[in-house]
Amino acid sequence: MMHEPRIAVVGASGAVGEVMLSILAERGHPARNVRALASERSAGGLVDYGNKQLVIGDLAEFDFTTVDYALFSAGGAVSKQYAPPAAEAGAVVIDNTSAFRYDDHIPLVVPEVNAHALEGITTGAIIANPNCSTIQMLVALAPIQRAVGIARINVATYQSVSGAGRRGLHELATQTAARLSFQEIEISKFAQPIAFNVLPQIDEMLDNGYTREEMKMVWETQKIFEDPNVLVNATAVRVPVFYGHSEAVHLETRDFIEIDEVRRLLREAPGVELVEGQGMIHATPVTHAAGKDPVFVSRLRRDLSHPRGISMWVVADNVRKGAALNAVQIMERLEQNRAAGGNVAAANVHSA
């Protein structure tokens, strides 16, 4: 009989938690094996699970010995408080916040890129989900990194407001309606108006002049690629789009590679869909990414300014592949490893 994992989704009432539940239902995990958890104020409410509904449980009172996996997406403070006890209770924690990403003993995983980091993981482990912008960029760049190595990445991100959660979505909607009605707008979530605007700062500014969001792409790329010599220069921008992040990526490879070979690698890469635009049709958040699983690549071309330079446009649903789906894929890869008999504890795996 096939093993049916028992799963807790922490932050089930949030934007990412709802998508996690939707994906789990789509992939055939029975409702009886899934627990929706959130804070006390959300407990007792209902969330959709396919054509059923689940009652939200109180995270503070939940017994994690009753589940195999705990998918966390309720903010870093919640993860720091509840993820270690959940792992100590025997659950494999897959955390979607930045709480554990930069711990050397905790795997930071994109299954299409570094699934080998999951080998040997057993009960009581914590695994970190990378930042949404890092995930989609590395899914696209991993085939090139494997083939010829990457020396430097210069990336500008165009990030949707859903990356800031429900408040970001609400702010864009209300400001847009106010602008179109010639009314005064209200600013709450973002420091400046987001409707009909672009904001060249996401997260706090650090001493080096980069934002924390930008430095996440530096730290996480080097950790996931297992190569501290990959240089990353990022500019993160918030744009008035509801769902789907876009990235203009310019990279320099270590060895020369023909652009047609890059095209072949991307066509064959898991999780990537190459969109060769006809006329002015290319991958965009609205037409391709929103609600979809793949990372879409367009505008693939040789960089005229560098002999080993490659440029591309990368688009993905930040809430889906950039968060919820990636966590579910990590869980599914662990289940595949377990079924294959590879569920043996490794010395460097964190156990709370």
JOURHU-V465223 format. One record per helix or strand. SS is the DSSP state (H for helix, E for strand). FROM is the first residue (numbers start at 1). LEN is the number of residues. Records with the same first field share a line. If there is no record, write none. Layout:
BEGIN
SS: FROM-LEN, FROM-LEN
END
This chain:
BEGIN
E: 7-4, 34-5, 46-4, 52-7, 69-4, 92-4, 108-2, 125-5, 150-10, 198-2, 205-1, 211-1, 231-9, 245-9, 272-3, 295-8, 309-8, 351-1
H: 15-12, 31-3, 59-3, 64-3, 76-13, 111-8, 132-17, 161-20, 212-13, 259-10, 285-5, 320-20
END
